[in-house]
Amino acid sequence: MAVAKKKSLHILLAFTLLVSLFIPSIALAYDIKGDSDNPQLTIHKFEQEPGAKPGEEGTGLPGQNAEGTAVEGVEFTLKLTHKYDVENDQWIEVNDGKTITGTTGANGQVVFTKDQGLELGRYEVTETNGPSHIILNPDSFSVDVPMTSKDGATLNYDVHAYPKNETIRSDVELVKKDEDGKPLAGVSFKLYNADGSPAVDNEGNAIPELTTGADGKIKVAGLAAGEYYFQETKVPAGYALNNTKIEFEVKKTGDKGQEIEVVWKKIDGFVENGVVTNYKTPEVEKDAEGEQQVDIDRDKEFKYNLTIKTPKDIDKYKTLGLTDTLDNRLEYAGSWEVTGTAKENINFTEDGQKLIWDVKDLSLLEPGQDIKITFTAKIKPDAVLEPEETGIPNTANLDFDNDRGGYGTEKPTNPPVVTPTEGGLKVVKVDSKDNTIKLEGAEFKLTDKDGNVIDTAKAGEVVKVNGVVFNGKLENLKTDKDGTFNITGLTPGTYYLHETKAPTYTDEKGNVKPYRLLTKPVEVKVENQKDLAYEVENSKSGWELPTTGGIGTILFTLIGLALMMTAFTLYLRRRKSEAQVG
């Protein structure tokens, strides 16, 4: 019994010794990552789009599946909060622990090592700086070096962390209004980065041209942080293009720099906090004597009016000029005036048929106020309308440059036409007792009220006599076998017909005798677009002289001789009586 008990004791002792040999091996059964003498903390920094799903839970081990783009330039600050006592396996809290900083490189990583002051312990990790296109994480996280894995099977001296940052993105809205503050549709823009390259969306595709709708708005969703500018590419008719860069920036703002804001560059009178104003182009209207269709006598002065409708940003324009090229059938009459600015602020040039007005100093113009230029003109005496014309047209060119990409030429939408007035005159010579008798061979001249013969030397092909162009003085106008002559193309007015030779007739004895010559001119009128006829009567003369050498002549001769003989006899008697008395 004692022997058996002793034997069992020996077996227990042997087992205890055996177990004691394995205890150290059991205690060291966990994995060890890294080197306890050279601890290391690597932070991998990635950025993700807003709303991206969170990645997998961190393990502290390298090679984790972390989606996103590596971010360079993120500064991390490590602050020691607990020291690790290896001998006693204790974590000892410290106050005012040392700090270490490091910044991610191009690969998005920053590595903290013993050489940089990393020691075993617990650290509070904070993002303290970073690039402008991401939102820094305001929340710190803690990391232990060494770090025990979640399952407690690994002690890690080479810790890896994979924090994420959200890419800054913001919706950008531009509002387009007209000069009266109303939404303006149909304005197109392109969006560029500050360096002039096309802006892209969050998938890297170039943002297409954008056009304002009925509300005057365009909107870009999810634009990344950075500096940009909009630039106009098209505007509705009647508006001036403005290619000034509409600059803005998507950036972090706020006390902690964690808010996103769109900041617009202000341009006085054009851009105010994303509201952009477009101004109308200058316009020109033209009339003649206040009308669009005017009948004017040739060689009579009349006035053209050119009214420039100036936009409300005219003071910012580079140039504004007006050119009126007169039709070759018109001529400048030598005078002009202006209202809406001083005449001294206008430079006038006459270059043949071209009349040119240029504003010298646009800043002196009142924005939105009309400028009216009035000049005198005449229709040339030889002006003739083409068969299809209703008048002589004349327009003008308004040239402008708003110094912001808007330039061009505007013309009046309804330019005036002037029509030379003219009428016709038909003279019919008739017998006063029988108007059915037409008198051939009467001759006339046509004069004004002062008796000056009308001269058509400069009339070109305007005035015609009996259908034939006539250039010269309207005299020796002879009635034909029908007793008529016609004049066309005369300027309307009052004229006077002077008969310079009466017609003749043959009496019942076959003798050719003249009608009485008119002693007074006949007043006639010429009216526009009318051919007026005047009958001019002539009466036959009533006297009849005897034929030279006939009985009447002999009788007069004898009477004359008798009278002479009587006078001579009386003379002789008087001489004799005077002699006797003496």
C-alpha positions in Angstrom: 0.0 0.0 0.0 2.8 2.4 0.9 4.7 1.4 -2.2 1.7 2.1 -4.5 1.1 5.4 -2.9 4.7 6.4 -3.4 4.5 5.3 -7.0 1.5 7.6 -7.6 3.3 10.5 -6.1 6.2 10.0 -8.4 3.9 9.9 -11.4 2.2 13.2 -10.3 5.5 14.9 -9.8 6.7 13.8 -13.2 3.5 15.1 -14.8 3.8 18.4 -12.9 7.4 18.8 -14.2 6.2 18.0 -17.7 3.4 20.6 -17.6 5.7 23.2 -16.2 7.9 22.8 -19.3 4.9 23.6 -21.6 3.5 26.5 -19.7 5.8 29.1 -21.3 4.9 27.7 -24.7 1.2 28.0 -24.0 1.7 31.6 -22.8 3.3 32.6 -26.1 0.8 30.9 -28.4 -0.5 34.3 -29.9 0.9 35.8 -33.1 3.2 38.8 -33.1 3.3 41.3 -35.9 6.2 43.8 -36.3 9.1 44.4 -34.0 8.6 45.5 -30.5 11.9 47.3 -30.5 10.9 49.3 -33.6 7.2 50.0 -33.4 5.5 51.7 -36.4 2.2 53.3 -37.2 1.2 53.8 -40.8 -1.9 55.9 -41.7 -3.4 55.4 -45.2 -5.5 58.4 -46.2 -8.3 58.0 -48.8 -11.0 60.3 -50.1 -14.5 59.2 -51.1 -17.5 60.8 -52.8 -20.2 62.1 -50.5 -22.7 59.4 -49.7 -20.3 56.5 -50.4 -20.8 53.4 -48.3 -18.5 52.9 -45.3 -15.6 50.5 -45.8 -14.8 47.4 -43.8 -14.0 47.6 -40.1 -10.4 48.4 -39.3 -8.1 45.6 -38.1 -4.9 47.5 -37.6 -3.3 45.1 -40.2 -1.9 46.1 -43.6 -3.6 45.2 -46.8 -7.1 46.1 -45.9 -9.6 46.7 -48.8 -9.9 50.5 -48.7 -11.8 52.1 -51.6 -11.1 55.6 -52.6 -8.4 57.8 -53.9 -5.1 58.4 -52.0 -4.9 61.9 -50.6 -1.6 63.8 -50.4 -1.0 66.5 -47.9 -3.1 65.5 -44.9 -1.4 66.4 -41.7 -1.9 64.1 -38.7 -1.0 64.9 -35.1 -0.4 62.1 -32.6 -0.7 62.8 -28.9 0.5 60.3 -26.3 -2.3 59.6 -23.8 -1.0 56.4 -22.2 2.4 54.8 -21.9 2.8 51.0 -22.1 4.9 49.4 -19.3 6.2 46.2 -20.9 7.6 44.7 -17.7 4.4 45.0 -15.8 2.1 44.9 -18.8 0.4 48.1 -17.7 -1.1 51.1 -19.6 -0.3 54.2 -17.6 -2.2 57.4 -18.3 -0.1 60.5 -18.9 -0.9 64.2 -18.9 0.6 66.6 -21.5 1.9 63.7 -23.5 4.2 64.4 -26.3 2.9 65.0 -29.9 4.2 63.9 -33.2 3.1 65.2 -36.6 3.4 63.8 -40.1 1.9 64.5 -43.5 0.7 62.0 -46.1 2.8 61.8 -49.3 1.8 61.2 -52.9 0.7 57.6 -52.0 -1.6 58.9 -49.3 0.5 57.4 -46.5 2.4 58.8 -43.5 4.6 56.5 -41.4 5.4 57.2 -37.8 8.5 55.4 -36.5 10.8 55.2 -33.4 13.1 57.6 -35.2 10.3 60.1 -35.2 9.7 59.6 -31.5 7.1 56.9 -31.7 7.1 54.8 -28.5 4.8 52.1 -27.2 1.6 53.5 -25.9 -1.8 54.8 -26.7 -2.2 57.8 -29.0 -5.0 60.2 -29.9 -4.8 60.7 -33.7 -6.2 64.0 -35.1 -6.3 65.5 -38.6 -4.9 68.9 -38.2 -4.5 70.1 -41.8 -5.2 69.0 -45.3 -5.9 70.0 -48.9 -8.8 72.3 -49.7 -10.8 69.8 -51.7 -11.6 67.5 -48.8 -13.4 67.9 -45.5 -11.2 67.0 -42.6 -12.6 64.6 -40.1 -13.3 66.6 -36.9 -13.3 63.4 -34.8 -10.1 62.0 -33.4 -9.5 58.3 -33.0 -7.3 56.3 -30.7 -4.7 53.7 -31.6 -2.6 51.4 -29.4 0.9 50.4 -30.2 1.1 47.5 -29.8 -2.4 46.7 -30.7 -4.2 43.5 -29.7 -6.4 42.1 -32.4 -10.2 41.9 -31.9 -10.0 38.1 -31.4 -7.1 38.6 -29.0 -4.8 36.3 -31.1 -2.4 38.9 -32.4 -0.2 41.5 -30.9 0.7 44.0 -33.5 3.7 46.4 -33.3 3.2 47.5 -37.0 -0.2 49.2 -36.9 -2.0 50.4 -40.0 -5.1 52.7 -40.0 -7.3 53.6 -43.0 -9.3 56.8 -42.2 -11.5 58.3 -44.9 -12.2 61.9 -46.0 -15.2 63.1 -47.9 -14.5 65.0 -51.1 -15.9 68.5 -51.0 -18.8 68.8 -53.5 -21.5 71.4 -53.9 -24.4 72.3 -56.1 -23.8 75.5 -58.0 -26.6 77.7 -59.3 -26.3 80.6 -61.6 -29.3 83.0 -62.1 -29.5 85.0 -65.3 -31.6 88.2 -65.4 -32.1 91.0 -67.8 -31.5 94.6 -67.2 -34.9 95.0 -65.6 -34.3 92.2 -63.2 -36.5 89.6 -64.9 -35.3 86.0 -65.5 -33.6 85.6 -68.9 -33.9 82.4 -70.8 -31.8 81.2 -73.6 -28.3 82.2 -72.4 -25.7 79.5 -72.8 -22.6 79.0 -70.8 -19.6 76.7 -70.6 -17.9 75.9 -67.3 -14.1 75.9 -66.9 -11.6 75.3 -64.2 -9.6 78.3 -63.2 -6.7 77.2 -65.6 -9.1 77.2 -68.6 -9.5 73.5 -68.8 -13.1 72.2 -69.1 -14.7 71.4 -65.7 -15.7 67.8 -65.1 -18.4 66.0 -63.1 -17.7 63.5 -60.3 -17.2 60.8 -63.0 -14.6 62.8 -64.8 -16.7 63.7 -67.8 -16.6 67.2 -69.2 -19.7 69.2 -68.2 -21.6 70.1 -71.4 -22.8 73.5 -72.4 -25.6 74.7 -70.2 -28.5 77.0 -71.1 -30.8 79.0 -68.8 -34.5 78.0 -68.8 -37.6 80.0 -68.3 -36.5 80.7 -64.7 -33.2 82.1 -65.9 -31.3 79.4 -64.0 -28.6 76.8 -64.7 -27.5 74.3 -62.1 -24.4 72.1 -61.8 -24.7 69.3 -59.2 -21.9 68.0 -57.1 -19.1 70.3 -58.3 -15.8 69.5 -56.5 -13.9 72.0 -54.5 -11.9 74.4 -56.6 -11.9 77.6 -58.5 -14.0 77.9 -61.7 -15.6 80.3 -64.1 -18.6 80.4 -66.3 -18.4 82.0 -69.7 -21.2 83.0 -72.0 -21.3 81.4 -75.4 -24.7 82.4 -76.7 -27.3 85.1 -75.9 -30.9 85.7 -77.2 -31.4 88.1 -80.0 -31.3 91.7 -78.8 -28.8 91.1 -76.1 -25.1 91.7 -76.1 -22.7 88.8 -75.4 -20.6 89.3 -72.3 -17.6 87.0 -72.2 -16.3 88.3 -68.8 -15.3 85.4 -66.7 -17.9 84.7 -64.0 -15.6 83.4 -61.4 -16.4 81.5 -58.3 -14.9 79.0 -55.8 -16.3 75.9 -54.1 -14.5 76.0 -50.8 -14.5 75.2 -47.1 -15.7 77.9 -44.8 -16.9 78.4 -41.2 -15.1 78.7 -37.9 -13.7 75.2 -38.2 -13.4 75.1 -41.9 -15.8 72.3 -42.2 -18.7 74.0 -44.1 -19.0 74.1 -47.8 -19.8 77.4 -49.6 -19.9 78.8 -53.1 -18.1 82.1 -53.2 -18.7 84.4 -56.2 -16.4 87.1 -57.4 -18.4 90.3 -57.5 -18.3 92.4 -60.7 -20.1 95.7 -60.3 -23.2 96.0 -62.4 -22.9 92.5 -63.7 -22.4 89.7 -61.1 -23.8 89.8 -57.6 -23.6 86.5 -55.6 -24.4 84.3 -58.5 -27.0 86.6 -60.1 -25.7 87.7 -63.5 -27.2 90.5 -65.5 -27.4 90.7 -69.3 -27.9 94.0 -71.1 -29.6 94.7 -74.4 -27.6 95.7 -77.4 -27.9 99.2 -78.6 -30.6 99.7 -81.2 -31.1 102.3 -83.9 -34.3 103.7 -85.3 -34.6 105.9 -88.4 -37.3 108.1 -89.8 -37.7 110.9 -92.3 -39.6 113.9 -90.9 -41.0 111.6 -88.2 -42.5 109.1 -90.7 -41.4 105.9 -92.4 -42.9 106.8 -95.8 -42.6 110.4 -97.0 -43.2 112.2 -100.3 -40.7 115.0 -100.8 -40.1 117.4 -103.6 -36.8 117.0 -105.4 -34.2 119.4 -104.3 -36.2 120.3 -101.2 -34.5 119.8 -97.8 -35.9 117.4 -95.3 -34.7 115.8 -92.1 -33.6 112.3 -91.2 -33.7 111.3 -87.6 -31.4 108.6 -86.2 -32.4 107.5 -82.7 -29.9 105.3 -80.8 -31.5 103.3 -78.0 -28.6 103.0 -75.6 -28.4 100.1 -73.1 -28.1 100.6 -69.4 -24.4 99.6 -69.4 -23.4 102.0 -72.2 -20.9 103.7 -70.0 -18.8 100.5 -70.0 -18.7 100.2 -73.8 -15.5 100.6 -75.8 -17.0 102.0 -79.0 -20.3 103.2 -80.4 -20.6 104.6 -83.9 -23.2 105.3 -86.5 -22.8 105.2 -90.3 -25.4 106.4 -92.7 -24.6 105.7 -96.3 -26.9 107.8 -98.4 -28.5 106.3 -101.6 -26.9 107.7 -104.7 -30.1 109.5 -105.4 -29.9 111.4 -102.1 -27.4 114.1 -100.9 -26.4 115.5 -97.6 -27.8 119.0 -97.2 -25.0 120.2 -94.9 -26.3 120.3 -91.3 -26.8 118.0 -88.3 -27.7 118.2 -84.6 -27.7 115.9 -81.7 -29.7 115.5 -78.5 -28.9 113.2 -75.5 -25.2 114.3 -75.4 -23.2 117.3 -76.2 -22.4 117.9 -79.9 -18.7 118.2 -78.8 -18.9 114.6 -77.7 -19.6 113.4 -81.3 -17.0 113.2 -84.0 -18.6 113.7 -87.5 -17.0 112.7 -90.8 -18.5 113.2 -94.3 -16.9 110.8 -96.7 -18.7 111.0 -100.1 -22.1 109.4 -99.5 -21.0 108.2 -96.1 -22.0 110.2 -93.0 -20.2 108.9 -89.9 -20.8 109.8 -86.3 -18.6 108.4 -83.5 -19.1 109.0 -79.7 -15.8 110.2 -78.3 -16.4 109.5 -74.6 -19.0 106.9 -73.8 -18.7 107.5 -70.1 -20.4 110.8 -70.6 -23.5 109.1 -71.9 -26.5 108.6 -69.7 -27.1 104.8 -69.4 -30.4 104.0 -71.1 -31.0 107.4 -72.5 -31.7 107.9 -76.2 -29.3 109.8 -78.4 -30.9 111.4 -81.4 -29.0 112.6 -84.4 -30.9 114.7 -87.0 -29.4 115.7 -90.3 -30.7 117.4 -93.5 -30.8 115.8 -96.9 -32.3 116.3 -100.3 -33.5 114.1 -103.2 -31.3 114.8 -106.2 -33.1 116.5 -109.2 -32.4 113.5 -111.4 -33.5 110.8 -109.0 -35.7 108.2 -110.6 -37.4 105.2 -109.0 -37.0 101.8 -110.4 -40.3 100.1 -111.6 -40.6 98.0 -108.5 -39.7 100.7 -106.0 -42.2 102.7 -103.9 -39.5 105.1 -102.7 -35.8 105.6 -102.2 -34.7 103.5 -99.2 -32.1 104.5 -96.8 -30.8 102.7 -93.7 -27.9 103.1 -91.2 -25.4 100.9 -89.4 -24.9 101.2 -85.7 -21.6 99.6 -84.8 -20.7 98.8 -81.2 -18.2 97.0 -78.9 -19.1 96.5 -75.3 -15.5 95.7 -74.5 -16.6 92.3 -73.1 -17.0 90.2 -76.2 -20.2 91.7 -77.5 -19.8 93.6 -80.7 -21.6 93.9 -84.0 -23.8 96.0 -86.3 -27.4 96.9 -85.8 -29.7 98.2 -88.5 -33.1 99.9 -88.2 -35.9 97.3 -88.3 -38.1 99.6 -90.4 -35.9 102.1 -92.4 -37.8 104.9 -94.0 -38.3 105.5 -97.8 -38.6 108.9 -99.4 -40.5 109.3 -102.6 -39.8 112.2 -105.0 -43.0 114.0 -105.7 -43.9 114.6 -109.4 -46.9 115.2 -111.6 -47.8 115.8 -115.2 -49.3 118.7 -117.1 -51.3 118.4 -120.3 -52.0 121.6 -122.3 -54.9 121.5 -124.8 -55.2 124.5 -127.2 -58.8 125.0 -128.4 -60.9 127.6 -130.2 -62.8 129.8 -127.8 -66.1 129.5 -129.6 -65.8 125.8 -130.4 -63.7 123.8 -128.0 -63.9 120.8 -130.2 -61.5 122.6 -132.6 -58.0 121.8 -131.5 -55.3 124.4 -132.4 -52.0 123.3 -133.7 -48.9 125.4 -133.7 -49.4 127.5 -130.5 -46.1 128.0 -128.7 -45.6 128.4 -124.9 -43.1 128.7 -122.2 -43.5 127.5 -118.6 -42.3 129.8 -115.8 -42.4 130.2 -112.1 -44.3 133.1 -110.4 -41.4 135.4 -111.0 -41.4 134.8 -114.7 -38.2 132.6 -114.7 -38.4 129.9 -117.3 -38.3 126.4 -115.7 -34.9 124.8 -116.4 -34.7 121.0 -116.4 -31.0 120.9 -117.3 -30.2 118.8 -114.1 -33.3 116.6 -114.2 -31.7 113.7 -116.0 -34.4 111.5 -117.3 -37.0 112.8 -115.0 -38.8 115.5 -117.1 -40.2 114.5 -120.4 -42.0 116.4 -123.1 -44.4 114.4 -125.1 -42.7 111.3 -123.8 -39.2 112.4 -124.7 -36.5 113.2 -122.1 -36.1 117.0 -122.0 -33.1 118.7 -120.5 -33.2 122.5 -120.8 -35.5 125.4 -120.5 -39.2 124.7 -121.0 -39.9 127.1 -123.8 -41.0 126.9 -127.4 -43.4 124.2 -126.4 -45.6 123.7 -129.5 -49.0 122.1 -129.7 -49.3 119.2 -132.1 -52.1 118.5 -134.6 -54.3 117.5 -131.7 -53.7 120.9 -130.1 -51.7 119.3 -127.2 -48.4 118.9 -125.6 -47.5 117.0 -122.4 -45.0 117.5 -119.7 -44.3 114.8 -117.1 -41.9 114.7 -114.1 -42.6 118.2 -112.9 -42.2 119.0 -109.2 -45.7 119.8 -107.8 -46.5 123.4 -107.4 -47.9 126.4 -109.3 -46.6 127.3 -112.7 -47.5 129.8 -115.4 -48.0 129.2 -119.1 -47.0 132.1 -121.3 -48.2 132.0 -124.9 -45.3 133.2 -127.1 -46.9 132.5 -130.5 -50.5 132.2 -131.3 -51.9 129.5 -133.6 -53.3 130.3 -137.1 -56.4 129.5 -139.0 -57.7 129.9 -142.6 -60.8 132.1 -143.1 -63.6 131.5 -145.6 -61.7 133.3 -148.3 -58.7 131.0 -147.8 -56.7 133.5 -146.0 -54.4 132.3 -143.2 -54.9 134.4 -140.1 -53.6 134.3 -136.5 -55.6 133.8 -133.4 -55.3 136.5 -130.8 -52.1 136.1 -128.7 -52.9 135.7 -125.0 -51.8 138.8 -123.2 -51.7 137.2 -119.7 -50.1 133.9 -118.5 -52.3 131.0 -117.6 -51.9 129.8 -114.0 -51.6 126.0 -113.8 -51.0 123.6 -111.0 -49.0 120.3 -110.8 -50.1 117.8 -108.2 -48.2 114.7 -107.0 -49.0 111.5 -108.8 -51.5 113.3 -111.0 -51.6 114.3 -114.7 -53.8 117.4 -114.9 -55.1 118.8 -118.2 -55.8 122.5 -119.0 -57.7 123.7 -122.0 -56.4 127.1 -123.2 -58.7 129.0 -125.4 -57.8 131.3 -128.2 -60.2 133.6 -130.1 -59.9 134.7 -133.6 -58.9 138.3 -134.3 -61.8 140.7 -135.6 -59.9 143.2 -137.6 -59.4 143.3 -141.4 -56.9 145.6 -143.1 -57.2 146.4 -146.8 -54.7 144.9 -149.2 -51.6 147.0 -149.9 -52.2 149.1 -153.2 -56.0 148.7 -153.3 -58.8 151.4 -153.4 -58.5 152.1 -149.8 -54.9 153.1 -150.2 -55.6 155.4 -153.2 -58.4 157.2 -151.4 -56.1 157.9 -148.4 -53.4 159.2 -150.8 -55.8 161.6 -152.6 -57.1 163.0 -149.4 -53.6 163.6 -148.3 -52.6 165.4 -151.4 -55.7 167.7 -151.3 -54.9 168.6 -147.8 -51.3 169.4 -148.7 -52.5 171.6 -151.7 -54.9 173.5 -149.4 -52.2 174.2 -146.9 -49.8 175.4 -149.6 -52.5 177.9 -151.1 -53.2 179.3 -147.7 -49.5 179.8 -147.2 -49.1 181.7 -150.4 -52.0 184.1 -149.6 -50.5 184.9 -146.3 -47.2 185.9 -147.8 -48.9 188.2 -150.4 -51.0 189.9 -147.7 -47.9 190.5 -145.5 -46.1 192.1 -148.5 -48.9 194.6 -149.3 -49.0 195.8 -145.7 -45.4 196.3 -145.7 
